[in-house]
Amino acid sequence: MNRPLLAFAGLIAAGGTAVGVYVAVPGGGEEEVVQQVATATPATSAVIVTPEPTSTPPAGLPPAAVGYRWADVKLRDYGLVDYSVQVPTEWVGLNQGNPEIFAPASHPLVGAYTPRIIVRFTPADVVILYGFQNALPQQGGINCVILPDGELASAVAKWSLYKFTCPEGDTGFCTIDDQTKAVTCVPWEPGSPVTVFDGRAAEMRIGEYVYSIVIFQPSAPADGEAAFQQAISSFTVR
C-alpha cells in the first residue's frame, strides 16, 4: 500500500519550542493531521535540570493534594521560566528540563509511548497551530488525529483542551470520518499490525510563551485522568 501524500512538506520550516505538560492515552484524526505542523526544537530545549522532588510546597503555594507532590522546575537561570506542578507522589522526573517528563517510578520509561506526563513551553511567536505537537510522534503528529476537547479554567488562566490518537512509531496512520467523527487507524502495509495510543493535552498562553500539559497513557490506568486534571489545576508559573 502506498502511503498517502499529505500536504505537509514545507510547513516545517518555522522553528519552535513548547512549554507544557503532556499526558497521552489512545486517540486521533485525519483532517487535523493534515493541518498539523511540526516545529524545530530550539537550543533551549537541551537545558537539563533536576526538578526538586518534594511534597513541601514551594514558597507561596498551598500543600500538595493527597497522593501528589510538588515538582519545582527552575529554568530562569537559563533565560527561561520557573514553574511548579503537582504530579503523583510515586512519579519521578526524568531530568529533561524543557520539556520535563514525569513517569511512574514502578513503570520504567523503556518505550516511547509508555505512561508519562510531559510539561513543555514554547515561544508563542513560533506556534502555528499547537504548542504540544512536538511531543507527538512522526513529525509533530502528522499521522495522528487531534481534536478540540473543550476548555478548563484554572487559577492561572483558561486552558484549551485537546484529545489525540496516534499510531506508535511509523506503523500506520489515523483518520477521522467527517460525518460520524469516528477515528480509524490503519497500518501502512495491509495485514501488518498497528498499535495506537490515546492522549490528552492542555495548553494556554501567558505573555510570550505557550504552556502545554500532555499525558501519554497507552494502557489507560485509572489514575491517568486524575493526574492530568491535577497537573492542569496546580500548574503555576513562578
C-alpha angles and dihedrals in degrees: 000000000000114000113244116251109238123202092248109106114108094022093091094072097097113090120224152157131205136212118207150098117263129202116181130204132151116304147101152144147215111227091046089049093057089052096050121107126200117219128209115250115244122228089259089073088069091067109120119203136159114235114225106256103214141126089210106105117244114248112295096014129106124247115283118264118263108283094020138089134201119253111199110199115193117199102142092101087060093055093262130093138280119233140173128212136172118239130173111288094243094049117099133205116246097210098247098137101200105035099028116197126204122192138166111278088220092054109060115214093246098141135045094244104038117130114293145136118232123202115194141160129203132190104257094225092066098046111105101173114341132007092211097059094098088066092062124086127256110028099331098320099311089153094043135088115233120190133179113251106187132267136285128200121221135176089267103044144307115296123214109220129214138178126205143186121206138174114240110252117332096320098120146315138267128226136183128222109237093217106035096029088221114154119224127185120196134179122251090234118047111248094019119121120253120195118200136189133197126222144174132221137190127191141172138177123237116174111309097350139074111213119206134191116194132175125203111196113158095170093043099224114199095250095055098092092045091052091050093050092047092050090052096047095044101041110121131178108223 
